[in-house]
Amino acid sequence: MEDLTGTIESIVFYSPDTGYTVCRLSREDGEQVTIIGSFPPLSPGEVLKVSGTWEMNPRFGRQLRVEHFSPVLPSSEKGIEKFLSSGLILGIGPVLARRIVKKFGPDTIDILSTDPDKLRKVEGLGQVKLREIKKSWAEHEDIRELIIFLQEHNISTTLATKIYQQYGKNSFHVLKTNPYQACHDIWGIGFRTADQIALKLGMSPTAPERVKAYIVYLLEKDNEQGHVFTLESDLSQACCGELEVSQERAAEALAALISEKLVVTEDTPAGRAVYLPFYQKAEDDVAHYLEKLVSFSGEAPDFDVDEAIGEVEKGMGIRFSPLQKQAIRESIHTNILVITGGPGTGKTTIIKAVVDIFGRWERAVLLAAPTGRAAKRMSEATGKEAKTLHRTLEFIPKLGKFRRDEGYPLKADALIIDEFSMVDLPLMYHLLKAVPRWMRLILVGDKDQLPSVGPGTLLRDIIESGRVPVVRLDEIFRQERESLIVLNAHHVNHGQKLVFPEKGDRDADFYFMYKEDAEEAFQTIMSLCSSRIPQKLKLDPLSPQIQVISPMYRGLVGVDNLNRELQKKLNPLSDGLQVGNREFRLRDKVMQIRNNYDKDVYNGDIGSIKDFDKKLFTVVVDFAGRSVAYAREAMNELVHAYAISVHKSQGSEYQAVVIPLMTQHYIMLQRNLFYTALTRAKKLSCVVGSYKALHIAIQNDKPVQRNGLLKQKLMSALAQPRP
């Protein structure tokens, strides 16, 4: 780390979205250097004290990456004049700056800060301009104090910039009065960071505001883990253990949150459930909307549906099974239907047939899926346009809401949603608000896959409630029976032993490679990804169609280490863009890890880096033919994707999948996890690991339970079970 002080000579680059800045700084000894980092808006003439590390950029030479900085007011008359001339202080241009400094000399800064009315003595400076200068100077002072304050409390420059961008001149006031507000308003600032500020500002460790903020934090963390609510007993235990407060103090904080309507509660057999208000409303309303759809008697078709099914069979050149016919028939006759089944059971064929029959009936059908990848596959299968649910509901990123709702419902006669197991409670709530009760809603998904990343277990709850019509597809079709991937997926689902290919069979689509030792498993995975699979399927080793899916992040064959080592092996070029401890290189496989509606990229989307600019510190990622640019501060939304977790693979399909299964993964060896990973493969699935780990994964049919009451609320809303 090196400390230096200097005056900003010029701003080479500044991103108003991220604060990323490149500027030339003139040191006190006259030497000019380049500094880079995240800053609030800077102007030539400002004096900074910076601390950072030197880097050698191949294109731009030596530059200081700033970790901490604080503004310093200039002291020399020349520095003061340049500072005032920079345009930072509204109302003062170069000519007026020269007059002010000529009048007050080195006392100019002090006068601006303590007695700005003296500026009336300067020729050409009237009352209106004086008001403008005083206002601008006060705002600049607020920003300067904010940066110094945050630096003193070890808040990174990046987060300081985010705070400034969120609150502007009110930043200091917000942080002093309620630092926990930043947790809710700014992505990247959690309870821990806000709590650090609060305690350094002198807040008591047992203060009610601190305990209340911690309870809300726990509720939000549980929502991120898939829970809709948290039991009061768990909240109390966490407060007592983590914050070291009494149960009485935790109960008082919860009572205050209830009184302020920041949380709501419901009694359950397991204890009192505590919700953030939106999630209780979403759960109640989803049950209510589904009850309305089930209860509505829609328009009956004016033709013989069985005859239409026969015509579709002829057109498609296939014969539907009895269950497929039942699913197609009920899609036409009932107002809401769930179709569930594993791979090879004909779900996609049913969607194509239903779309065909609605077309013959001259009824409009909307096709949608939770992710862009799933929507694209739906379009390819049906020949009709399919959109993501966010696009279907016309999400408005800048407003953070959907255009489609009760007042502006969807316009069609039917809506078919594929990969419904990925839909969470909040999205279902917004969807059902936009579905008029006469619209047929057909939900297609695999109930045995992992539940959604977000809160709730929608598909499982709807099916298990017994209140919504369901067709369960359990027959594997002849053309799919030859696939060991499909056959073994069903074996896994039923807790049965896997079927291995005959020895020497080089045309099989499933292989289990026995490796008891983690190092041997690691070397096998490296070999599979770098040469064996690319040669077998004639694919580029960097193709997004080859994917390693690991149950855990840690360990030799965990996601993190495999990403590092596969990057070295498959993409060894070293001249990349360094971001923290990661390096982004041309052609790297990367994944978006949070929904970014402005960029129209979503959690789990995988692309490859097609370009980067070291001067502007940006990368451009190709997502299935669409280029998306990332400035430096948005790069925390990208991770390498040579290996990904099973949860991140949901809704995706790849030509080839490699799955490590080691006993070190014990905590994550679960049937639905292994089943989900296995069913991501279209042409080849290679499981690398031990027989013991394989046995554990198949037999462990106890997935983590999520807190939610949708199933019970559906059963209460609809007293009569459905067949």
C-alpha positions in Angstrom: 0.0 0.0 0.0 1.2 3.5 -0.8 -0.2 6.8 0.5 0.0 10.0 -1.6 -1.6 13.4 -1.8 -2.2 15.3 -5.1 -4.5 17.5 -7.1 -6.7 16.1 -9.8 -5.5 17.4 -13.2 -8.0 15.7 -15.5 -10.8 13.0 -15.4 -10.0 10.4 -18.1 -13.1 8.3 -17.5 -16.1 8.3 -15.1 -19.1 6.0 -14.9 -22.1 7.7 -13.3 -23.7 4.3 -12.8 -20.8 2.6 -10.9 -18.5 5.5 -9.8 -15.6 3.8 -11.5 -13.1 6.6 -12.3 -9.7 7.0 -14.1 -8.0 10.3 -13.5 -4.6 12.0 -13.6 -3.3 13.2 -10.2 -0.5 15.7 -9.8 1.5 14.9 -6.7 3.0 17.5 -4.4 6.4 17.0 -6.0 4.9 17.7 -9.5 4.9 14.1 -10.8 1.7 13.1 -12.5 0.2 9.6 -11.8 -2.9 7.7 -12.9 -5.3 6.6 -10.2 -8.2 4.2 -10.7 -11.1 3.2 -8.4 -14.6 4.0 -7.3 -15.4 7.6 -6.4 -18.3 10.0 -6.1 -18.1 12.6 -8.9 -14.7 14.3 -8.9 -13.6 17.5 -10.6 -10.2 18.9 -11.7 -8.7 21.0 -9.0 -9.8 18.8 -6.1 -7.1 17.6 -3.8 -7.2 14.0 -2.6 -5.3 11.9 -0.1 -5.3 8.4 -1.5 -4.1 5.0 -0.4 -3.7 2.0 -2.7 -1.5 -0.5 -4.6 0.4 0.0 -7.7 -0.4 -2.1 -10.8 1.2 -2.4 -14.2 -1.3 -2.3 -17.0 0.1 -3.6 -20.2 -1.7 -1.0 -22.2 -1.8 2.1 -19.9 1.3 1.5 -17.8 1.7 2.1 -14.1 -1.4 3.1 -12.1 -2.5 3.2 -8.5 -5.7 1.2 -7.6 -7.2 3.3 -4.8 -8.6 1.4 -1.8 -9.2 4.4 0.5 -9.3 8.1 -0.1 -10.3 11.4 1.6 -10.9 14.8 0.0 -8.5 17.5 1.1 -9.2 21.2 0.5 -6.5 23.0 -1.5 -4.3 25.4 0.4 -2.3 27.3 -2.3 -4.0 30.2 -4.1 -3.3 28.5 -7.5 -4.9 25.3 -6.2 -7.9 27.1 -4.8 -8.5 28.9 -8.1 -8.2 25.7 -10.1 -10.6 24.0 -7.6 -13.2 26.7 -7.9 -12.8 26.9 -11.7 -13.6 23.2 -12.0 -17.3 23.5 -12.2 -17.8 21.5 -9.0 -19.3 24.6 -7.2 -22.3 25.7 -9.2 -22.3 29.4 -10.0 -18.5 29.8 -10.1 -16.7 29.7 -13.4 -13.0 30.5 -14.2 -13.5 34.3 -14.4 -15.4 34.5 -11.1 -13.0 32.1 -9.4 -10.1 34.4 -10.3 -11.9 37.4 -8.9 -12.8 35.5 -5.6 -9.2 34.3 -5.1 -7.8 37.7 -5.9 -10.1 39.2 -3.3 -9.6 36.8 -0.5 -6.4 34.9 -1.3 -5.6 31.9 0.9 -8.6 32.7 3.2 -11.0 31.8 0.4 -11.9 28.3 1.5 -12.4 29.5 5.1 -14.7 32.2 4.0 -16.8 29.9 1.8 -17.2 27.5 4.8 -17.8 30.0 7.6 -18.9 33.4 6.2 -20.0 33.0 2.5 -21.9 36.3 2.6 -18.6 38.1 2.3 -18.6 37.0 -1.3 -20.9 39.9 -2.0 -17.8 42.1 -2.0 -16.6 40.4 -5.2 -17.5 42.4 -8.3 -20.3 40.8 -10.4 -21.6 38.5 -7.7 -25.3 39.2 -7.0 -27.7 37.7 -4.5 -29.1 35.0 -6.8 -25.6 33.7 -7.7 -24.6 33.9 -4.0 -27.5 31.6 -3.0 -26.6 29.1 -5.8 -22.9 29.1 -4.6 -23.8 28.7 -0.9 -26.2 25.8 -1.7 -23.6 24.0 -3.9 -20.8 24.5 -1.4 -22.9 23.0 1.4 -23.7 20.0 -0.7 -20.0 19.5 -1.6 -19.1 19.7 2.1 -21.7 17.1 2.9 -20.2 14.7 0.4 -16.7 15.4 1.7 -17.7 14.7 5.3 -19.5 11.6 4.2 -16.5 10.1 2.5 -14.2 10.9 5.4 -16.7 9.5 7.9 -17.1 6.2 5.9 -13.3 5.9 5.5 -12.9 6.2 9.2 -15.3 3.4 9.7 -13.5 1.1 7.2 -16.3 1.3 4.7 -14.9 0.5 1.2 -14.8 3.2 -1.4 -17.2 1.1 -3.5 -19.8 0.9 -0.8 -19.2 4.6 0.0 -20.0 5.5 -3.6 -23.2 3.3 -3.5 -24.3 5.1 -0.3 -23.7 8.5 -1.9 -25.5 7.5 -5.1 -28.5 6.2 -3.1 -28.9 9.1 -0.6 -26.9 12.0 -2.1 -26.6 14.9 0.4 -28.8 13.0 2.9 -26.3 10.2 3.2 -24.8 11.5 6.4 -28.2 12.1 8.0 -29.5 8.6 7.1 -26.4 6.8 8.4 -26.4 8.8 11.7 -30.1 8.4 12.4 -30.7 4.8 11.1 -27.7 3.1 9.6 -29.7 -0.1 9.1 -31.8 1.6 6.4 -28.9 1.0 4.0 -29.5 -2.8 4.4 -32.8 -2.5 2.7 -32.0 0.2 0.1 -28.5 -0.8 -1.2 -27.6 -4.2 -2.7 -24.2 -5.2 -1.3 -24.7 -3.7 2.2 -25.9 -6.2 4.7 -26.7 -6.1 8.4 -23.1 -6.8 9.3 -21.8 -3.7 7.5 -24.6 -1.4 8.8 -24.2 -2.9 12.3 -20.5 -2.0 12.2 -21.3 1.6 11.5 -24.1 1.7 14.1 -21.8 0.3 16.9 -19.0 2.7 16.0 -21.4 5.6 16.2 -22.1 4.5 19.8 -25.3 2.6 19.5 -25.9 0.2 22.5 -25.4 -3.5 21.7 -28.8 -4.1 23.3 -30.6 -1.1 21.7 -34.1 -1.9 20.4 -33.3 -0.6 16.9 -30.4 -3.0 16.7 -32.4 -6.0 17.7 -35.3 -5.0 15.4 -32.9 -4.7 12.5 -31.4 -8.1 13.3 -34.8 -9.8 13.3 -35.6 -8.3 9.9 -32.2 -9.4 8.6 -32.9 -12.9 9.8 -36.3 -13.0 8.0 -34.7 -11.7 4.8 -31.9 -14.4 5.1 -34.5 -17.1 5.6 -36.4 -15.8 2.5 -33.2 -16.1 0.5 -32.9 -19.7 1.8 -36.4 -20.5 0.4 -38.5 -20.0 3.6 -41.7 -18.0 3.5 -41.7 -17.3 7.2 -39.5 -18.0 10.3 -40.7 -19.4 13.6 -40.6 -17.0 16.5 -38.6 -19.5 18.6 -35.8 -19.6 16.0 -35.7 -15.8 15.9 -35.5 -15.5 19.7 -32.7 -18.2 19.8 -30.7 -16.4 17.2 -31.0 -13.0 18.9 -29.9 -14.5 22.3 -27.0 -16.3 20.7 -25.7 -13.8 18.2 -26.6 -10.4 19.8 -26.3 -11.7 23.4 -29.6 -10.1 24.4 -32.2 -11.6 26.7 -35.3 -13.4 25.5 -37.3 -10.5 26.9 -35.4 -7.9 24.9 -35.9 -10.1 21.7 -39.7 -10.4 22.4 -39.9 -6.6 23.0 -38.2 -5.9 19.6 -40.5 -8.4 17.8 -43.6 -6.8 19.5 -42.4 -3.3 18.3 -42.0 -4.6 14.8 -45.5 -6.1 14.9 -46.9 -2.8 16.2 -45.1 -0.9 13.4 -46.5 -3.4 10.9 -43.0 -4.2 9.7 -43.7 -7.9 10.4 -46.9 -10.0 10.8 -47.5 -13.3 12.5 -49.7 -16.4 12.3 -50.2 -19.3 14.7 -49.1 -22.7 13.4 -48.9 -26.2 15.0 -45.1 -25.7 15.2 -45.4 -22.3 16.9 -45.9 -18.7 15.9 -44.8 -17.9 12.3 -43.3 -14.5 11.6 -43.5 -13.1 8.1 -42.3 -10.0 6.3 -45.7 -8.5 5.3 -45.3 -9.0 1.6 -44.8 -12.8 1.9 -47.9 -13.3 4.0 -50.0 -11.3 1.6 -48.4 -13.2 -1.4 -49.2 -16.6 0.3 -52.8 -15.6 1.2 -53.5 -14.1 -2.3 -52.0 -17.0 -4.2 -54.3 -19.4 -2.3 -57.2 -17.0 -3.1 -56.4 -16.6 -6.8 -56.0 -20.4 -7.2 -59.4 -20.9 -5.5 -61.0 -18.6 -8.0 -59.5 -20.3 -11.0 -60.4 -23.8 -9.7 -64.0 -22.7 -9.0 -64.6 -21.0 -12.4 -66.4 -23.0 -15.1 -64.9 -21.9 -18.3 -66.2 -22.0 -21.9 -66.7 -25.5 -23.2 -65.2 -26.3 -26.7 -67.7 -26.5 -29.5 -66.0 -29.6 -31.1 -65.2 -33.2 -30.1 -61.9 -32.9 -28.2 -61.1 -36.7 -28.6 -61.5 -36.3 -32.4 -59.2 -33.3 -32.4 -56.6 -35.3 -30.4 -56.8 -38.0 -33.1 -56.2 -35.4 -35.8 -53.2 -34.0 -33.9 -51.8 -37.6 -33.6 -52.0 -38.0 -37.3 -50.4 -34.6 -37.9 -47.5 -35.4 -35.5 -47.2 -39.0 -36.6 -47.4 -40.4 -33.0 -49.8 -42.2 -30.7 -50.5 -40.5 -27.3 -50.6 -42.6 -24.2 -53.9 -42.7 -22.1 -52.3 -40.3 -19.6 -51.1 -37.9 -22.3 -54.6 -37.9 -23.8 -56.0 -37.2 -20.3 -53.6 -34.3 -19.9 -54.6 -32.8 -23.3 -58.3 -33.3 -22.7 -58.2 -31.6 -19.2 -56.1 -28.7 -20.6 -59.1 -27.9 -22.9 -61.9 -28.6 -20.4 -60.6 -27.4 -17.0 -59.6 -23.9 -16.0 -56.4 -24.8 -14.2 -54.3 -28.0 -14.6 -50.9 -29.2 -13.3 -49.0 -31.6 -15.6 -46.0 -33.3 -13.8 -43.6 -36.0 -14.8 -40.0 -36.9 -15.2 -37.8 -36.8 -18.3 -39.0 -38.8 -21.3 -42.7 -38.8 -20.2 -43.9 -36.6 -23.0 -44.5 -33.2 -21.3 -43.2 -31.2 -24.3 -45.3 -33.3 -26.7 -48.4 -32.5 -24.6 -47.6 -28.7 -24.8 -47.3 -29.0 -28.6 -50.6 -30.8 -28.9 -52.5 -28.4 -26.6 -51.2 -25.4 -28.6 -52.3 -27.1 -31.8 -55.8 -27.8 -30.5 -56.3 -24.3 -29.1 -55.2 -23.0 -32.5 -57.9 -25.2 -34.2 -60.4 -23.7 -31.7 -59.2 -20.2 -32.7 -58.2 -19.4 -29.1 -55.1 -17.4 -28.3 -52.4 -19.1 -26.2 -49.5 -17.5 -24.3 -46.3 -19.6 -23.7 -44.0 -18.7 -20.8 -41.2 -20.1 -18.6 -39.3 -18.7 -15.6 -35.9 -18.4 -17.5 -34.8 -17.3 -20.9 -33.2 -20.6 -21.5 -36.4 -22.5 -20.8 -38.5 -20.1 -22.9 -36.1 -20.6 -25.8 -36.5 -24.4 -25.6 -40.2 -24.0 -25.4 -40.2 -21.9 -28.6 -38.0 -24.4 -30.4 -40.3 -27.3 -29.4 -43.6 -25.6 -30.4 -42.6 -23.3 -33.2 -44.4 -20.5 -31.3 -43.1 -17.5 -29.4 -42.4 -18.2 -25.7 -41.3 -15.5 -23.3 -39.9 -15.3 -19.8 -42.6 -14.7 -17.2 -41.0 -11.3 -16.5 -41.5 -10.3 -20.2 -44.9 -11.8 -20.3 -45.9 -9.7 -17.3 -44.1 -6.7 -18.8 -41.7 -6.0 -16.0 -40.6 -2.3 -15.7 -37.0 -2.3 -14.3 -36.9 1.4 -13.4 -40.1 1.2 -11.4 -39.4 -2.4 -10.1 -42.9 -3.5 -10.9 -45.0 -5.4 -13.5 -47.2 -3.6 -15.9 -49.7 -6.5 -16.1 -52.0 -6.8 -13.0 -55.7 -6.9 -12.1 -56.2 -3.5 -13.8 -54.3 -4.6 -17.0 -54.6 -8.4 -17.2 -53.1 -10.7 -19.7 -55.0 -11.0 -23.0 -55.3 -14.6 -24.2 -57.5 -17.6 -23.7 -54.8 -19.8 -22.1 -51.4 -19.6 -20.5 -49.0 -22.5 -20.5 -46.0 -22.3 -18.1 -43.1 -24.8 -18.5 -40.5 -25.6 -15.9 -43.0 -24.5 -13.2 -40.9 -26.0 -10.4 -38.6 -23.0 -10.7 -41.4 -20.5 -10.0 -41.3 -19.0 -6.5 -44.0 -17.4 -4.4 -43.4 -13.7 -5.2 -43.4 -14.4 -9.0 -46.6 -16.6 -8.7 -48.3 -13.8 -6.8 -47.6 -11.3 -9.5 -48.5 -13.8 -12.2 -51.9 -14.7 -10.7 -52.8 -11.0 -10.3 -52.6 -10.7 -14.0 -54.5 -13.9 -14.9 -58.2 -13.3 -15.4 -60.3 -16.0 -13.9 -61.6 -17.1 -17.4 -58.1 -17.8 -18.7 -57.0 -21.4 -18.7 -53.8 -21.9 -16.7 -51.7 -25.0 -17.5 -48.6 -25.5 -15.2 -46.1 -28.0 -16.5 -43.1 -29.2 -14.4 -41.2 -32.0 -12.7 -42.2 -32.1 -9.0 -39.1 -34.2 -8.1 -36.7 -31.5 -9.2 -35.2 -29.0 -6.7 -37.7 -26.3 -5.7 -37.3 -22.7 -6.8 -34.3 -20.6 -5.7 -36.7 -18.1 -4.2 -39.2 -18.6 -1.3 -41.8 -21.3 -1.4 -42.4 -24.8 -2.9 -45.2 -23.9 -5.2 -45.4 -27.0 -7.4 -45.2 -29.4 -4.5 -47.7 -27.4 -2.4 -50.3 -27.2 -5.2 -50.0 -30.9 -5.9 -50.0 -32.1 -2.3 -53.0 -29.9 -1.4 -55.2 -32.1 -3.5 -57.3 -29.2 -4.5 -56.1 -28.5 -8.1 -56.5 -31.0 -11.0 -53.2 -32.9 -11.6 -52.1 -35.3 -14.3 -49.0 -37.4 -13.3 -47.1 -38.8 -16.2 -45.2 -41.9 -15.3 -44.6 -43.8 -18.5 -41.3 -43.5 -20.3 -41.8 -43.6 -24.0 -40.2 -46.2 -26.2 -37.8 -43.8 -28.0 -36.6 -42.6 -24.6 -36.2 -46.0 -23.0 -32.9 -46.5 -24.8 -31.4 -43.5 -23.0 -29.6 -44.5 -19.8 -29.9 -40.8 -18.7 -33.7 -41.1 -18.7 -33.8 -44.6 -17.3 -31.4 -43.8 -14.5 -33.2 -40.5 -13.7 -36.3 -42.6 -13.0 -34.3 -45.2 -11.1 -32.9 -42.4 -8.9 -36.4 -41.1 -8.3 -37.6 -44.4 -7.1 -34.5 -45.1 -4.9 -33.3 -47.9 -7.2 -29.8 -48.9 -8.3 -28.5 -47.3 -11.5 -28.1 -49.2 -14.8 -24.5 -49.0 -16.1 -23.6 -49.5 -19.8 -21.9 -52.7 -20.8 -18.2 -52.8 -20.6 -16.6 -51.3 -23.7 -19.8 -49.6 -24.8 -18.6 -46.3 -26.3 -22.0 -45.2 -27.6 -23.8 -45.0 -24.2 -25.1 -41.7 -22.9 -24.4 -42.4 -19.3 -21.2 -43.5 -17.5 -20.2 -43.9 -13.9 -16.5 -43.5 -13.3 -15.5 -45.0 -10.0 -13.0 -42.8 -8.2 -12.6 -43.1 -4.4 -9.8 -40.6 -4.1 -10.7 -36.9 -4.6 -7.4 -36.2 -6.5 -8.2 -39.0 -8.9 -11.7 -37.7 -9.4 -10.3 -34.2 -10.0 -7.9 -35.5 -12.7 -10.7 -37.5 -14.4 -12.9 -34.4 -14.5 -10.1 -32.3 -16.0 -9.5 -35.0 -18.6 -13.2 -35.3 -19.5 -13.7 -31.6 -19.9 -10.5 -30.9 -21.8 -10.3 -33.8 -24.3 -12.6 -36.8 -23.9 -16.0 -35.2 -24.1 -15.0 -32.6 -26.7 -13.6 -35.4 -28.9 -16.7 -37.7 -28.4 -19.3 -35.0 -29.1 -17.1 -32.9 -31.5 -17.4 -29.8 -29.2 -15.1 -27.0 -28.4 -13.8 -27.5 -24.8 -15.0 -24.0 -24.0 -18.5 -24.7 -25.4 -21.4 -23.8 -23.1 -22.8 -27.3 -24.0 -20.2 -29.0 -21.7 -21.0 -28.3 -18.0 -19.6 -29.5 -14.7 -22.3 -29.5 -12.0 -21.0 -30.0 -8.5 -23.1 -30.5 -5.3 -20.8 -28.2 -3.2 -18.6 -25.1 -3.6 -15.7 -26.2 -1.4 -13.2 -29.0 -1.8 -11.0 -30.3 -4.6 -14.0 -31.1 -6.8 -16.2 -28.3 -5.5 -17.4 -25.5 -7.8 -14.8 -22.9 -6.6 -11.6 -25.0 -7.2 -12.9 -26.5 -10.4 -13.6 -23.1 -11.8 -10.0 -22.0 -11.1 -8.4 -25.1 -12.4 -10.6 -25.5 -15.5 -9.9 -21.9 -16.4 -6.2 -22.6 -16.3 -6.6 -25.8 -18.3 -9.1 -24.7 -20.9 -8.4 -21.0 -21.2 -4.8 -20.4 -20.2 -4.3 -16.9 -21.7 -3.0 -14.7 -18.8 -3.7 -11.2 -20.2 -7.1 -10.7 -18.7 -8.9 -8.2 -16.5 -8.2 -8.6 -12.8 -11.2 -8.1 -10.5 -10.2 -8.8 -6.9 -8.9 -12.4 -6.8 -10.5 -13.3 -10.1 -9.3 -12.8 -13.7 -11.7 -12.5 -16.5 -10.3 -13.6 -19.9 -11.6 -13.7 -23.4 -13.8 -16.7 -24.0 -14.2 -17.4 -20.3 -17.5 -19.1 -19.4 -19.3 -16.8 -16.9 -22.7 -16.8 -15.1 -25.0 -14.0 -14.0 -25.8 -14.6 -10.2 -28.6 -12.2 -9.6 -31.5 -10.9 -11.7 -30.6 -7.7 -13.5 -33.8 -6.4 -15.2 -32.0 -3.4 -16.7 -29.6 -5.6 -18.6 -32.3 -8.3 -19.2 -30.1 -11.0 -17.7 -31.1 -13.3 -14.9 -29.8 -15.4 -12.1 -28.2 -18.6 -13.7 -27.8 -17.2 -17.3 -24.5 -18.5 -18.7 -22.5 -16.7 -21.4 -18.9 -16.2 -22.6 -16.7 -13.1 -22.5 -16.3 -11.7 -26.0 -14.4 -8.5 -25.2 -13.0 -6.4 -22.4 -11.5 -2.9 -22.1 -8.8 -2.4 -19.5 -8.9 1.3 -19.8 -12.6 1.6 -19.2 -12.6 -1.5 -17.0 -15.5 -3.2 -18.7 -16.3 -6.6 -20.0 -18.8 -7.6 -22.7 -20.5 -11.0 -22.3 -22.3 -12.9 -25.1 -25.5 -14.4 -23.8 -26.8 -16.7 -26.6 -26.0 -14.1 -29.3 -26.8 -11.0 -27.2 -24.0 -8.7 -26.0 -24.2 -7.3 -22.5 -21.7 -4.8 -21.1 -20.6 -4.8 -17.5 -18.8 -1.9 -15.8 -16.4 -2.7 -13.0 -18.9 -2.3 -10.2 -21.4 -4.7 -11.9 -18.8 -7.4 -12.2 -19.7 -8.7 -8.8 -22.8 -10.1 -10.6 -20.6 -12.4 -12.7 -18.8 -15.6 -11.7 -16.9 -18.1 -13.7 -19.1 -21.0 -14.9 -16.8 -23.8 -15.9 -18.4 -25.5 -12.9 -21.7 -24.5 -11.3 -23.9 -25.7 -8.5 -26.9 -27.9 -9.0 -29.2 -25.0 -7.9 -27.7 -22.8 -10.6 -28.3 -25.4 -13.3 -32.1 -25.5 -12.8 -34.0 -24.9 -16.0 -30.9 -25.5 -18.2 -30.0 -28.3 -20.6 -26.5 -29.2 -21.8 -25.2 -31.6 -24.4 -22.8 -33.1 -21.8 -22.8 -32.9 -18.0 -20.1 -34.0 -15.5 -21.2 -34.6 -11.9 -18.7 -35.2 -9.1 -20.1 -37.3 -6.3 -17.8 -37.8 -3.3 -18.4 -38.7 0.3 -16.9 -35.2 1.2 -20.2 -33.9 -0.3 -22.2 -35.8 2.4 -24.3 -32.8 3.5 -25.5 -32.2 -0.1 -25.9 -35.8 -1.2 -29.7 -35.7 -1.7 -31.9 -37.5 -4.1 -33.6 -34.5 -5.7 -30.2 -32.7 -6.0 -28.7 -35.7 -7.9 -31.8 -36.2 -9.9 -31.8 -32.5 -11.0 -28.2 -32.6 -12.0 -28.6 -35.9 -13.9 -31.6 -34.6 -15.9 -29.7 -31.5 -17.2 -27.9 -33.7 -19.7 -29.2 -34.3 -23.2 -26.6 -36.5 -24.9 -24.0 -37.5 -22.2 -23.9 -37.7 -18.4 -20.7 -38.6 -16.6 -20.8 -39.2 -12.9 -17.4 -39.3 -11.2 -17.1 -40.5 -7.7 -17.5 -43.3 -5.2 -20.2 -46.0 -4.9 -20.8 -45.0 -1.3 -21.5 -41.4 -2.3 -23.8 -42.6 -5.1 -25.7 -44.9 -2.7 -26.1 -42.0 -0.2 -27.4 -39.6 -2.9 -30.0 -42.1 -4.2 -31.3 -43.3 -0.8 -31.4 -39.8 0.9 -34.9 -38.8 0.1 -35.2 -36.2 2.9 -34.8 -32.8 1.2 -34.5 -29.7 3.4 -38.0 -28.6 4.4 -39.1 -25.0 3.8 -41.4 -23.0 6.1 -44.6 -22.1 4.3 -48.4 -22.5 4.6 -49.6 -22.4 1.0 -50.6 -26.1 1.0 -52.7 -25.7 4.2 -54.3 -22.4 3.0 -55.3 -24.1 -0.3 -56.9 -26.9 1.6 -58.8 -24.5 3.7 -59.9 -22.3 0.7 -61.1 -25.4 -1.3 -62.8 -27.9 0.9 -63.4 -30.5 -1.7 -60.4 -32.5 -2.9 -59.8 -32.9 -6.6 -59.2 -36.2 -8.4 
